[in-house]
Amino acid sequence: MYGHITNGLNNMSVEDFWWDTHNELKKLGLTRKFDRQVKKMKTQEKHKYKDPKQIWEYALNKVKNGR
């Protein structure tokens, strides 16, 4: 019924993901670091074919885990 809202893998809508990610970054004080990571990824070949949600997921994990 709500297949158009979810990504098919879980019940979280894309909008919920963006909102939760934004709030988590703000709470942890990692917004600037996250923005720099996303900007860096846009120039890297290995991330060329990732969709925006995949990029945000990768960047969030990267800045939270300090890798």
Predicted model as a PDB file, atoms N, CA, C, CB and O in Angstrom, pLDDT in the B-factor column:
MODEL        1                                                                  
ATOM      1  N   MET A   1       0.807  -1.196   0.000  1.00 38.00           N  
ATOM      2  CA  MET A   1       0.000   0.000   0.000  1.00 38.00           C  
ATOM      3  C   MET A   1       0.854   1.267   0.000  1.00 38.00           C  
ATOM      4  CB  MET A   1      -0.920  -0.006   1.191  1.00 38.00           C  
ATOM      5  O   MET A   1       0.562   2.213  -0.731  1.00 38.00           O  
ATOM      6  N   TYR A   2       1.912   1.288   0.820  1.00 45.00           N  
ATOM      7  CA  TYR A   2       2.754   2.472   0.912  1.00 45.00           C  
ATOM      8  C   TYR A   2       4.101   2.264   0.236  1.00 45.00           C  
ATOM      9  CB  TYR A   2       2.960   2.853   2.362  1.00 45.00           C  
ATOM     10  O   TYR A   2       5.093   2.881   0.623  1.00 45.00           O  
ATOM     11  N   GLY A   3       4.141   1.410  -0.759  1.00 49.00           N  
ATOM     12  CA  GLY A   3       5.392   1.125  -1.463  1.00 49.00           C  
ATOM     13  C   GLY A   3       6.024   2.346  -2.088  1.00 49.00           C  
ATOM     14  O   GLY A   3       7.245   2.410  -2.231  1.00 49.00           O  
ATOM     15  N   HIS A   4       5.211   3.314  -2.460  1.00 51.00           N  
ATOM     16  CA  HIS A   4       5.746   4.536  -3.056  1.00 51.00           C  
ATOM     17  C   HIS A   4       6.462   5.410  -2.024  1.00 51.00           C  
ATOM     18  CB  HIS A   4       4.623   5.329  -3.714  1.00 51.00           C  
ATOM     19  O   HIS A   4       7.232   6.295  -2.399  1.00 51.00           O  
ATOM     20  N   ILE A   5       6.224   5.177  -0.743  1.00 50.00           N  
ATOM     21  CA  ILE A   5       6.825   5.988   0.307  1.00 50.00           C  
ATOM     22  C   ILE A   5       8.115   5.364   0.830  1.00 50.00           C  
ATOM     23  CB  ILE A   5       5.839   6.180   1.449  1.00 50.00           C  
ATOM     24  O   ILE A   5       9.057   6.085   1.160  1.00 50.00           O  
ATOM     25  N   THR A   6       8.171   4.054   0.910  1.00 48.00           N  
ATOM     26  CA  THR A   6       9.349   3.388   1.470  1.00 48.00           C  
ATOM     27  C   THR A   6      10.310   2.990   0.372  1.00 48.00           C  
ATOM     28  CB  THR A   6       8.943   2.157   2.283  1.00 48.00           C  
ATOM     29  O   THR A   6       9.949   2.974  -0.805  1.00 48.00           O  
ATOM     30  N   ASN A   7      11.522   2.672   0.751  1.00 50.00           N  
ATOM     31  CA  ASN A   7      12.525   2.252  -0.217  1.00 50.00           C  
ATOM     32  C   ASN A   7      12.479   0.747  -0.463  1.00 50.00           C  
ATOM     33  CB  ASN A   7      13.910   2.658   0.258  1.00 50.00           C  
ATOM     34  O   ASN A   7      13.320   0.218  -1.190  1.00 50.00           O  
ATOM     35  N   GLY A   8      11.530   0.064   0.118  1.00 53.00           N  
ATOM     36  CA  GLY A   8      11.382  -1.370  -0.083  1.00 53.00           C  
ATOM     37  C   GLY A   8      12.221  -2.212   0.862  1.00 53.00           C  
ATOM     38  O   GLY A   8      11.995  -3.416   0.973  1.00 53.00           O  
ATOM     39  N   LEU A   9      13.175  -1.614   1.539  1.00 55.00           N  
ATOM     40  CA  LEU A   9      14.051  -2.369   2.435  1.00 55.00           C  
ATOM     41  C   LEU A   9      13.632  -2.243   3.891  1.00 55.00           C  
ATOM     42  CB  LEU A   9      15.480  -1.903   2.277  1.00 55.00           C  
ATOM     43  O   LEU A   9      13.873  -3.143   4.696  1.00 55.00           O  
ATOM     44  N   ASN A  10      13.014  -1.142   4.216  1.00 58.00           N  
ATOM     45  CA  ASN A  10      12.525  -0.944   5.575  1.00 58.00           C  
ATOM     46  C   ASN A  10      11.337   0.002   5.529  1.00 58.00           C  
ATOM     47  CB  ASN A  10      13.645  -0.389   6.505  1.00 58.00           C  
ATOM     48  O   ASN A  10      10.928   0.433   4.450  1.00 58.00           O  
ATOM     49  N   ASN A  11      10.791   0.321   6.664  1.00 61.00           N  
ATOM     50  CA  ASN A  11       9.595   1.150   6.703  1.00 61.00           C  
ATOM     51  C   ASN A  11       9.888   2.634   6.805  1.00 61.00           C  
ATOM     52  CB  ASN A  11       8.741   0.741   7.847  1.00 61.00           C  
ATOM     53  O   ASN A  11       8.953   3.433   6.857  1.00 61.00           O  
ATOM     54  N   MET A  12      11.158   3.035   6.835  1.00 70.00           N  
ATOM     55  CA  MET A  12      11.516   4.437   6.942  1.00 70.00           C  
ATOM     56  C   MET A  12      11.415   5.103   5.574  1.00 70.00           C  
ATOM     57  CB  MET A  12      12.931   4.595   7.521  1.00 70.00           C  
ATOM     58  O   MET A  12      12.015   4.640   4.604  1.00 70.00           O  
ATOM     59  N   SER A  13      10.665   6.175   5.505  1.00 84.00           N  
ATOM     60  CA  SER A  13      10.580   6.906   4.250  1.00 84.00           C  
ATOM     61  C   SER A  13      11.879   7.668   4.021  1.00 84.00           C  
ATOM     62  CB  SER A  13       9.370   7.870   4.253  1.00 84.00           C  
ATOM     63  O   SER A  13      12.654   7.896   4.950  1.00 84.00           O  
ATOM     64  N   VAL A  14      12.097   8.046   2.808  1.00 85.00           N  
ATOM     65  CA  VAL A  14      13.303   8.809   2.471  1.00 85.00           C  
ATOM     66  C   VAL A  14      13.305  10.132   3.222  1.00 85.00           C  
ATOM     67  CB  VAL A  14      13.394   9.056   0.945  1.00 85.00           C  
ATOM     68  O   VAL A  14      14.344  10.579   3.708  1.00 85.00           O  
ATOM     69  N   GLU A  15      12.138  10.751   3.314  1.00 89.00           N  
ATOM     70  CA  GLU A  15      12.044  12.022   4.038  1.00 89.00           C  
ATOM     71  C   GLU A  15      12.420  11.857   5.508  1.00 89.00           C  
ATOM     72  CB  GLU A  15      10.630  12.594   3.925  1.00 89.00           C  
ATOM     73  O   GLU A  15      13.094  12.712   6.082  1.00 89.00           O  
ATOM     74  N   ASP A  16      11.980  10.751   6.114  1.00 92.00           N  
ATOM     75  CA  ASP A  16      12.349  10.478   7.502  1.00 92.00           C  
ATOM     76  C   ASP A  16      13.855  10.295   7.628  1.00 92.00           C  
ATOM     77  CB  ASP A  16      11.617   9.230   8.021  1.00 92.00           C  
ATOM     78  O   ASP A  16      14.468  10.769   8.585  1.00 92.00           O  
ATOM     79  N   PHE A  17      14.446   9.606   6.659  1.00 91.00           N  
ATOM     80  CA  PHE A  17      15.890   9.406   6.686  1.00 91.00           C  
ATOM     81  C   PHE A  17      16.617  10.737   6.640  1.00 91.00           C  
ATOM     82  CB  PHE A  17      16.332   8.524   5.521  1.00 91.00           C  
ATOM     83  O   PHE A  17      17.529  10.964   7.436  1.00 91.00           O  
ATOM     84  N   TRP A  18      16.230  11.638   5.712  1.00 93.00           N  
ATOM     85  CA  TRP A  18      16.901  12.949   5.605  1.00 93.00           C  
ATOM     86  C   TRP A  18      16.764  13.713   6.916  1.00 93.00           C  
ATOM     87  CB  TRP A  18      16.307  13.785   4.431  1.00 93.00           C  
ATOM     88  O   TRP A  18      17.732  14.277   7.425  1.00 93.00           O  
ATOM     89  N   TRP A  19      15.537  13.724   7.457  1.00 94.00           N  
ATOM     90  CA  TRP A  19      15.266  14.466   8.688  1.00 94.00           C  
ATOM     91  C   TRP A  19      16.063  13.899   9.859  1.00 94.00           C  
ATOM     92  CB  TRP A  19      13.768  14.438   9.010  1.00 94.00           C  
ATOM     93  O   TRP A  19      16.694  14.658  10.594  1.00 94.00           O  
ATOM     94  N   ASP A  20      16.046  12.592  10.043  1.00 95.00           N  
ATOM     95  CA  ASP A  20      16.776  11.958  11.142  1.00 95.00           C  
ATOM     96  C   ASP A  20      18.278  12.189  11.013  1.00 95.00           C  
ATOM     97  CB  ASP A  20      16.478  10.455  11.183  1.00 95.00           C  
ATOM     98  O   ASP A  20      18.962  12.457  12.001  1.00 95.00           O  
ATOM     99  N   THR A  21      18.780  12.082   9.792  1.00 95.00           N  
ATOM    100  CA  THR A  21      20.209  12.310   9.563  1.00 95.00           C  
ATOM    101  C   THR A  21      20.583  13.747   9.891  1.00 95.00           C  
ATOM    102  CB  THR A  21      20.583  11.987   8.110  1.00 95.00           C  
ATOM    103  O   THR A  21      21.574  13.991  10.580  1.00 95.00           O  
ATOM    104  N   HIS A  22      19.805  14.686   9.407  1.00 95.00           N  
ATOM    105  CA  HIS A  22      20.049  16.109   9.690  1.00 95.00           C  
ATOM    106  C   HIS A  22      20.070  16.372  11.198  1.00 95.00           C  
ATOM    107  CB  HIS A  22      18.968  16.986   9.017  1.00 95.00           C  
ATOM    108  O   HIS A  22      20.974  17.036  11.706  1.00 95.00           O  
ATOM    109  N   ASN A  23      19.072  15.847  11.903  1.00 96.00           N  
ATOM    110  CA  ASN A  23      18.994  16.065  13.351  1.00 96.00           C  
ATOM    111  C   ASN A  23      20.157  15.408  14.089  1.00 96.00           C  
ATOM    112  CB  ASN A  23      17.672  15.528  13.892  1.00 96.00           C  
ATOM    113  O   ASN A  23      20.703  15.983  15.031  1.00 96.00           O  
ATOM    114  N   GLU A  24      20.531  14.217  13.666  1.00 96.00           N  
ATOM    115  CA  GLU A  24      21.648  13.519  14.316  1.00 96.00           C  
ATOM    116  C   GLU A  24      22.955  14.284  14.121  1.00 96.00           C  
ATOM    117  CB  GLU A  24      21.786  12.087  13.762  1.00 96.00           C  
ATOM    118  O   GLU A  24      23.734  14.443  15.061  1.00 96.00           O  
ATOM    119  N   LEU A  25      23.190  14.754  12.901  1.00 96.00           N  
ATOM    120  CA  LEU A  25      24.404  15.525  12.625  1.00 96.00           C  
ATOM    121  C   LEU A  25      24.445  16.803  13.453  1.00 96.00           C  
ATOM    122  CB  LEU A  25      24.493  15.865  11.135  1.00 96.00           C  
ATOM    123  O   LEU A  25      25.482  17.166  14.007  1.00 96.00           O  
ATOM    124  N   LYS A  26      23.318  17.469  13.526  1.00 96.00           N  
ATOM    125  CA  LYS A  26      23.236  18.711  14.299  1.00 96.00           C  
ATOM    126  C   LYS A  26      23.511  18.445  15.778  1.00 96.00           C  
ATOM    127  CB  LYS A  26      21.851  19.367  14.124  1.00 96.00           C  
ATOM    128  O   LYS A  26      24.261  19.177  16.423  1.00 96.00           O  
ATOM    129  N   LYS A  27      22.891  17.384  16.305  1.00 96.00           N  
ATOM    130  CA  LYS A  27      23.054  17.024  17.721  1.00 96.00           C  
ATOM    131  C   LYS A  27      24.515  16.681  18.045  1.00 96.00           C  
ATOM    132  CB  LYS A  27      22.141  15.831  18.075  1.00 96.00           C  
ATOM    133  O   LYS A  27      25.025  17.053  19.102  1.00 96.00           O  
ATOM    134  N   LEU A  28      25.175  15.977  17.136  1.00 95.00           N  
ATOM    135  CA  LEU A  28      26.556  15.556  17.361  1.00 95.00           C  
ATOM    136  C   LEU A  28      27.582  16.625  16.965  1.00 95.00           C  
ATOM    137  CB  LEU A  28      26.828  14.285  16.591  1.00 95.00           C  
ATOM    138  O   LEU A  28      28.776  16.468  17.223  1.00 95.00           O  
ATOM    139  N   GLY A  29      27.121  17.699  16.345  1.00 96.00           N  
ATOM    140  CA  GLY A  29      28.027  18.761  15.916  1.00 96.00           C  
ATOM    141  C   GLY A  29      28.896  18.360  14.734  1.00 96.00           C  
ATOM    142  O   GLY A  29      30.023  18.836  14.599  1.00 96.00           O  
ATOM    143  N   LEU A  30      28.379  17.487  13.880  1.00 96.00           N  
ATOM    144  CA  LEU A  30      29.169  16.966  12.764  1.00 96.00           C  
ATOM    145  C   LEU A  30      28.708  17.484  11.400  1.00 96.00           C  
ATOM    146  CB  LEU A  30      29.114  15.462  12.769  1.00 96.00           C  
ATOM    147  O   LEU A  30      29.124  16.955  10.369  1.00 96.00           O  
ATOM    148  N   THR A  31      27.859  18.508  11.383  1.00 97.00           N  
ATOM    149  CA  THR A  31      27.294  18.982  10.118  1.00 97.00           C  
ATOM    150  C   THR A  31      28.369  19.442   9.146  1.00 97.00           C  
ATOM    151  CB  THR A  31      26.320  20.116  10.375  1.00 97.00           C  
ATOM    152  O   THR A  31      28.339  19.062   7.976  1.00 97.00           O  
ATOM    153  N   ARG A  32      29.311  20.245   9.598  1.00 97.00           N  
ATOM    154  CA  ARG A  32      30.365  20.753   8.695  1.00 97.00           C  
ATOM    155  C   ARG A  32      31.244  19.618   8.182  1.00 97.00           C  
ATOM    156  CB  ARG A  32      31.237  21.802   9.416  1.00 97.00           C  
ATOM    157  O   ARG A  32      31.593  19.581   7.002  1.00 97.00           O  
ATOM    158  N   LYS A  33      31.600  18.699   9.066  1.00 97.00           N  
ATOM    159  CA  LYS A  33      32.415  17.558   8.672  1.00 97.00           C  
ATOM    160  C   LYS A  33      31.670  16.700   7.646  1.00 97.00           C  
ATOM    161  CB  LYS A  33      32.797  16.715   9.905  1.00 97.00           C  
ATOM    162  O   LYS A  33      32.263  16.233   6.674  1.00 97.00           O  
ATOM    163  N   PHE A  34      30.385  16.498   7.864  1.00 97.00           N  
ATOM    164  CA  PHE A  34      29.543  15.739   6.945  1.00 97.00           C  
ATOM    165  C   PHE A  34      29.493  16.427   5.577  1.00 97.00           C  
ATOM    166  CB  PHE A  34      28.119  15.580   7.522  1.00 97.00           C  
ATOM    167  O   PHE A  34      29.651  15.774   4.545  1.00 97.00           O  
ATOM    168  N   ASP A  35      29.276  17.728   5.572  1.00 97.00           N  
ATOM    169  CA  ASP A  35      29.216  18.476   4.309  1.00 97.00           C  
ATOM    170  C   ASP A  35      30.530  18.372   3.535  1.00 97.00           C  
ATOM    171  CB  ASP A  35      28.885  19.952   4.578  1.00 97.00           C  
ATOM    172  O   ASP A  35      30.522  18.226   2.313  1.00 97.00           O  
ATOM    173  N   ARG A  36      31.645  18.446   4.238  1.00 97.00           N  
ATOM    174  CA  ARG A  36      32.953  18.297   3.580  1.00 97.00           C  
ATOM    175  C   ARG A  36      33.123  16.898   3.003  1.00 97.00           C  
ATOM    176  CB  ARG A  36      34.090  18.594   4.570  1.00 97.00           C  
ATOM    177  O   ARG A  36      33.673  16.731   1.915  1.00 97.00           O  
ATOM    178  N   GLN A  37      32.644  15.890   3.741  1.00 97.00           N  
ATOM    179  CA  GLN A  37      32.744  14.506   3.280  1.00 97.00           C  
ATOM    180  C   GLN A  37      31.914  14.301   2.014  1.00 97.00           C  
ATOM    181  CB  GLN A  37      32.284  13.533   4.384  1.00 97.00           C  
ATOM    182  O   GLN A  37      32.385  13.675   1.065  1.00 97.00           O  
ATOM    183  N   VAL A  38      30.691  14.820   1.989  1.00 97.00           N  
ATOM    184  CA  VAL A  38      29.837  14.687   0.805  1.00 97.00           C  
ATOM    185  C   VAL A  38      30.482  15.388  -0.388  1.00 97.00           C  
ATOM    186  CB  VAL A  38      28.426  15.272   1.077  1.00 97.00           C  
ATOM    187  O   VAL A  38      30.480  14.854  -1.497  1.00 97.00           O  
ATOM    188  N   LYS A  39      31.027  16.566  -0.167  1.00 97.00           N  
ATOM    189  CA  LYS A  39      31.691  17.304  -1.248  1.00 97.00           C  
ATOM    190  C   LYS A  39      32.882  16.519  -1.797  1.00 97.00           C  
ATOM    191  CB  LYS A  39      32.154  18.686  -0.748  1.00 97.00           C  
ATOM    192  O   LYS A  39      33.086  16.459  -3.009  1.00 97.00           O  
ATOM    193  N   LYS A  40      33.656  15.927  -0.913  1.00 96.00           N  
ATOM    194  CA  LYS A  40      34.803  15.115  -1.311  1.00 96.00           C  
ATOM    195  C   LYS A  40      34.357  13.905  -2.136  1.00 96.00           C  
ATOM    196  CB  LYS A  40      35.586  14.655  -0.072  1.00 96.00           C  
ATOM    197  O   LYS A  40      34.979  13.564  -3.142  1.00 96.00           O  
ATOM    198  N   MET A  41      33.276  13.265  -1.699  1.00 96.00           N  
ATOM    199  CA  MET A  41      32.786  12.060  -2.380  1.00 96.00           C  
ATOM    200  C   MET A  41      32.327  12.354  -3.805  1.00 96.00           C  
ATOM    201  CB  MET A  41      31.638  11.442  -1.590  1.00 96.00           C  
ATOM    202  O   MET A  41      32.402  11.483  -4.671  1.00 96.00           O  
ATOM    203  N   LYS A  42      31.853  13.574  -4.054  1.00 94.00           N  
ATOM    204  CA  LYS A  42      31.372  13.931  -5.393  1.00 94.00           C  
ATOM    205  C   LYS A  42      32.489  13.922  -6.431  1.00 94.00           C  
ATOM    206  CB  LYS A  42      30.717  15.301  -5.363  1.00 94.00           C  
ATOM    207  O   LYS A  42      32.225  13.858  -7.631  1.00 94.00           O  
ATOM    208  N   THR A  43      33.733  13.986  -5.971  1.00 95.00           N  
ATOM    209  CA  THR A  43      34.868  13.977  -6.902  1.00 95.00           C  
ATOM    210  C   THR A  43      35.527  12.604  -7.005  1.00 95.00           C  
ATOM    211  CB  THR A  43      35.900  15.003  -6.471  1.00 95.00           C  
ATOM    212  O   THR A  43      36.457  12.425  -7.792  1.00 95.00           O  
ATOM    213  N   GLN A  44      35.061  11.640  -6.227  1.00 96.00           N  
ATOM    214  CA  GLN A  44      35.674  10.319  -6.200  1.00 96.00           C  
ATOM    215  C   GLN A  44      34.942   9.348  -7.114  1.00 96.00           C  
ATOM    216  CB  GLN A  44      35.700   9.779  -4.779  1.00 96.00           C  
ATOM    217  O   GLN A  44      33.717   9.234  -7.064  1.00 96.00           O  
ATOM    218  N   GLU A  45      35.693   8.658  -7.939  1.00 96.00           N  
ATOM    219  CA  GLU A  45      35.148   7.732  -8.930  1.00 96.00           C  
ATOM    220  C   GLU A  45      34.303   6.615  -8.295  1.00 96.00           C  
ATOM    221  CB  GLU A  45      36.282   7.119  -9.735  1.00 96.00           C  
ATOM    222  O   GLU A  45      33.269   6.228  -8.840  1.00 96.00           O  
ATOM    223  N   LYS A  46      34.748   6.106  -7.149  1.00 95.00           N  
ATOM    224  CA  LYS A  46      34.041   4.965  -6.550  1.00 95.00           C  
ATOM    225  C   LYS A  46      32.635   5.312  -6.067  1.00 95.00           C  
ATOM    226  CB  LYS A  46      34.841   4.420  -5.392  1.00 95.00           C  
ATOM    227  O   LYS A  46      31.829   4.416  -5.819  1.00 95.00           O  
ATOM    228  N   HIS A  47      32.333   6.600  -5.933  1.00 94.00           N  
ATOM    229  CA  HIS A  47      31.006   7.020  -5.491  1.00 94.00           C  
ATOM    230  C   HIS A  47      30.162   7.572  -6.635  1.00 94.00           C  
ATOM    231  CB  HIS A  47      31.132   8.062  -4.401  1.00 94.00           C  
ATOM    232  O   HIS A  47      29.063   8.082  -6.413  1.00 94.00           O  
ATOM    233  N   LYS A  48      30.668   7.471  -7.836  1.00 93.00           N  
ATOM    234  CA  LYS A  48      30.046   8.087  -9.007  1.00 93.00           C  
ATOM    235  C   LYS A  48      28.611   7.642  -9.244  1.00 93.00           C  
ATOM    236  CB  LYS A  48      30.858   7.783 -10.222  1.00 93.00           C  
ATOM    237  O   LYS A  48      27.783   8.461  -9.643  1.00 93.00           O  
ATOM    238  N   TYR A  49      28.292   6.396  -9.016  1.00 95.00           N  
ATOM    239  CA  TYR A  49      26.978   5.863  -9.345  1.00 95.00           C  
ATOM    240  C   TYR A  49      26.070   5.646  -8.132  1.00 95.00           C  
ATOM    241  CB  TYR A  49      27.139   4.576 -10.072  1.00 95.00           C  
ATOM    242  O   TYR A  49      25.041   4.979  -8.240  1.00 95.00           O  
ATOM    243  N   LYS A  50      26.445   6.203  -6.986  1.00 95.00           N  
ATOM    244  CA  LYS A  50      25.600   6.095  -5.797  1.00 95.00           C  
ATOM    245  C   LYS A  50      24.496   7.152  -5.869  1.00 95.00           C  
ATOM    246  CB  LYS A  50      26.445   6.263  -4.491  1.00 95.00           C  
ATOM    247  O   LYS A  50      24.708   8.263  -6.353  1.00 95.00           O  
ATOM    248  N   ASP A  51      23.320   6.778  -5.378  1.00 93.00           N  
ATOM    249  CA  ASP A  51      22.246   7.768  -5.325  1.00 93.00           C  
ATOM    250  C   ASP A  51      22.454   8.640  -4.080  1.00 93.00           C  
ATOM    251  CB  ASP A  51      20.831   7.073  -5.303  1.00 93.00           C  
ATOM    252  O   ASP A  51      23.248   8.286  -3.209  1.00 93.00           O  
ATOM    253  N   PRO A  52      21.753   9.767  -3.988  1.00 93.00           N  
ATOM    254  CA  PRO A  52      21.971  10.682  -2.856  1.00 93.00           C  
ATOM    255  C   PRO A  52      21.804  10.033  -1.482  1.00 93.00           C  
ATOM    256  CB  PRO A  52      21.026  11.838  -2.962  1.00 93.00           C  
ATOM    257  O   PRO A  52      22.554  10.345  -0.557  1.00 93.00           O  
ATOM    258  N   LYS A  53      20.834   9.139  -1.341  1.00 93.00           N  
ATOM    259  CA  LYS A  53      20.646   8.483  -0.037  1.00 93.00           C  
ATOM    260  C   LYS A  53      21.848   7.608   0.308  1.00 93.00           C  
ATOM    261  CB  LYS A  53      19.357   7.633  -0.039  1.00 93.00           C  
ATOM    262  O   LYS A  53      22.287   7.591   1.458  1.00 93.00           O  
ATOM    263  N   GLN A  54      22.383   6.888  -0.665  1.00 94.00           N  
ATOM    264  CA  GLN A  54      23.563   6.060  -0.427  1.00 94.00           C  
ATOM    265  C   GLN A  54      24.760   6.925  -0.047  1.00 94.00           C  
ATOM    266  CB  GLN A  54      23.890   5.217  -1.670  1.00 94.00           C  
ATOM    267  O   GLN A  54      25.549   6.547   0.819  1.00 94.00           O  
ATOM    268  N   ILE A  55      24.896   8.067  -0.681  1.00 96.00           N  
ATOM    269  CA  ILE A  55      25.991   8.984  -0.365  1.00 96.00           C  
ATOM    270  C   ILE A  55      25.847   9.491   1.060  1.00 96.00           C  
ATOM    271  CB  ILE A  55      26.023  10.167  -1.356  1.00 96.00           C  
ATOM    272  O   ILE A  55      26.821   9.524   1.812  1.00 96.00           O  
ATOM    273  N   TRP A  56      24.637   9.886   1.434  1.00 95.00           N  
ATOM    274  CA  TRP A  56      24.412  10.375   2.790  1.00 95.00           C  
ATOM    275  C   TRP A  56      24.656   9.289   3.820  1.00 95.00           C  
ATOM    276  CB  TRP A  56      22.999  10.912   2.930  1.00 95.00           C  
ATOM    277  O   TRP A  56      25.243   9.563   4.867  1.00 95.00           O  
ATOM    278  N   GLU A  57      24.223   8.062   3.554  1.00 95.00           N  
ATOM    279  CA  GLU A  57      24.450   6.953   4.489  1.00 95.00           C  
ATOM    280  C   GLU A  57      25.945   6.714   4.683  1.00 95.00           C  
ATOM    281  CB  GLU A  57      23.765   5.665   3.980  1.00 95.00           C  
ATOM    282  O   GLU A  57      26.412   6.566   5.813  1.00 95.00           O  
ATOM    283  N   TYR A  58      26.689   6.676   3.587  1.00 96.00           N  
ATOM    284  CA  TYR A  58      28.128   6.439   3.649  1.00 96.00           C  
ATOM    285  C   TYR A  58      28.821   7.572   4.410  1.00 96.00           C  
ATOM    286  CB  TYR A  58      28.717   6.306   2.228  1.00 96.00           C  
ATOM    287  O   TYR A  58      29.638   7.325   5.296  1.00 96.00           O  
ATOM    288  N   ALA A  59      28.487   8.815   4.055  1.00 97.00           N  
ATOM    289  CA  ALA A  59      29.124   9.966   4.699  1.00 97.00           C  
ATOM    290  C   ALA A  59      28.789  10.025   6.187  1.00 97.00           C  
ATOM    291  CB  ALA A  59      28.690  11.266   4.013  1.00 97.00           C  
ATOM    292  O   ALA A  59      29.652  10.347   7.003  1.00 97.00           O  
ATOM    293  N   LEU A  60      27.547   9.717   6.544  1.00 96.00           N  
ATOM    294  CA  LEU A  60      27.161   9.725   7.959  1.00 96.00           C  
ATOM    295  C   LEU A  60      27.982   8.703   8.739  1.00 96.00           C  
ATOM    296  CB  LEU A  60      25.650   9.430   8.115  1.00 96.00           C  
ATOM    297  O   LEU A  60      28.512   9.017   9.805  1.00 96.00           O  
ATOM    298  N   ASN A  61      28.090   7.497   8.221  1.00 96.00           N  
ATOM    299  CA  ASN A  61      28.890   6.461   8.893  1.00 96.00           C  
ATOM    300  C   ASN A  61      30.341   6.880   8.980  1.00 96.00           C  
ATOM    301  CB  ASN A  61      28.778   5.118   8.157  1.00 96.00           C  
ATOM    302  O   ASN A  61      30.997   6.652   9.996  1.00 96.00           O  
ATOM    303  N   LYS A  62      30.840   7.486   7.931  1.00 96.00           N  
ATOM    304  CA  LYS A  62      32.246   7.904   7.895  1.00 96.00           C  
ATOM    305  C   LYS A  62      32.541   8.953   8.986  1.00 96.00           C  
ATOM    306  CB  LYS A  62      32.598   8.473   6.497  1.00 96.00           C  
ATOM    307  O   LYS A  62      33.523   8.823   9.718  1.00 96.00           O  
ATOM    308  N   VAL A  63      31.703   9.978   9.092  1.00 96.00           N  
ATOM    309  CA  VAL A  63      31.976  11.030  10.080  1.00 96.00           C  
ATOM    310  C   VAL A  63      31.675  10.575  11.506  1.00 96.00           C  
ATOM    311  CB  VAL A  63      31.159  12.272   9.758  1.00 96.00           C  
ATOM    312  O   VAL A  63      32.337  11.022  12.444  1.00 96.00           O  
ATOM    313  N   LYS A  64      30.691   9.698  11.686  1.00 94.00           N  
ATOM    314  CA  LYS A  64      30.376   9.214  13.036  1.00 94.00           C  
ATOM    315  C   LYS A  64      31.457   8.266  13.554  1.00 94.00           C  
ATOM    316  CB  LYS A  64      29.012   8.506  13.044  1.00 94.00           C  
ATOM    317  O   LYS A  64      31.778   8.279  14.742  1.00 94.00           O  
ATOM    318  N   ASN A  65      32.006   7.461  12.683  1.00 92.00           N  
ATOM    319  CA  ASN A  65      33.015   6.480  13.109  1.00 92.00           C  
ATOM    320  C   ASN A  65      34.432   7.018  13.021  1.00 92.00           C  
ATOM    321  CB  ASN A  65      32.905   5.230  12.272  1.00 92.00           C  
ATOM    322  O   ASN A  65      35.381   6.339  13.416  1.00 92.00           O  
ATOM    323  N   GLY A  66      34.581   8.223  12.511  1.00 82.00           N  
ATOM    324  CA  GLY A  66      35.895   8.865  12.465  1.00 82.00           C  
ATOM    325  C   GLY A  66      36.906   8.193  11.579  1.00 82.00           C  
ATOM    326  O   GLY A  66      38.109   8.336  11.797  1.00 82.00           O  
ATOM    327  N   ARG A  67      36.443   7.450  10.566  1.00 60.00           N  
ATOM    328  CA  ARG A  67      37.374   6.772   9.670  1.00 60.00           C  
ATOM    329  C   ARG A  67      37.940   7.720   8.662  1.00 60.00           C  
ATOM    330  CB  ARG A  67      36.706   5.623   8.969  1.00 60.00           C  
ATOM    331  O   ARG A  67      38.747   7.319   7.823  1.00 60.00           O  
TER     332      ARG A  67                                                      
ENDMDL                                                                          
END                                                                             
